[in-house]
Amino acid sequence: MDILRYMSATCIICNQVHYNETVEHIIPGSLGNEYYVMPKGEVCYQCNNRFARVENKVVSSHVFMDERKKYGLVKNPDLQGNTVLDKDLYFLMVKMGYEGMYRSRKKIWDKFRWDEVRQYLIKRNPYDSLKDRSLPANVQFKSIPGWLDRFRLRNNHLTLEYAEVDERLYIRFQFGKIRTWVRMI
């Protein structure tokens, strides 16, 4: 009998106690990420499922489909993608940044208040930081994942980075030729 199966955990997004054993990919698995995941129990089934719906919209967009085809991540090369909405891309970016910082940069994660981010991830209520589309000059991004995860992600043409500037937190994501960023806090 697996005793861990019966232990409860608290979701880092919604703070609900749950008994979940699902794996939450920080960067979607459909982009080639197999290893950079949250520890089991950190994200509940409901939050994981909510994220999956948005991830599927984003990675099925024509811009992501083209890159996925280029790297052999699409089984049917005749599939055509849809248009990606900014609100879905920002949601995915915030989700990846939040989970990545929690998993790999806990000291930095502990410095910030994440209440608005959590509410956004639960209810999709936009908050002021997301509206800031100006990136400071000469901002220096650093990898969120540690060296092994960073190496594995780069082998799949993926990067996830952060920058702290004047008590603001920026997240930058790249998949092949696609590069985007968002101000999280």
Secondary structure as UniProt FT lines:
FT   HELIX           3..6
FT   STRAND          9..10
FT   TURN            12..14
FT   STRAND          17..18
FT   HELIX           29..31
FT   TURN            40..41
FT   HELIX           45..59
FT   HELIX           62..70
FT   TURN            71..72
FT   TURN            77..78
FT   HELIX           86..104
FT   HELIX           106..109
FT   TURN            110..111
FT   HELIX           115..123
FT   HELIX           128..131
FT   TURN            137..138
FT   STRAND          142..143
FT   HELIX           147..155
FT   TURN            156..157
FT   STRAND          158..165
FT   TURN            166..167
FT   STRAND          168..175
FT   TURN            176..177
FT   STRAND          178..183
//
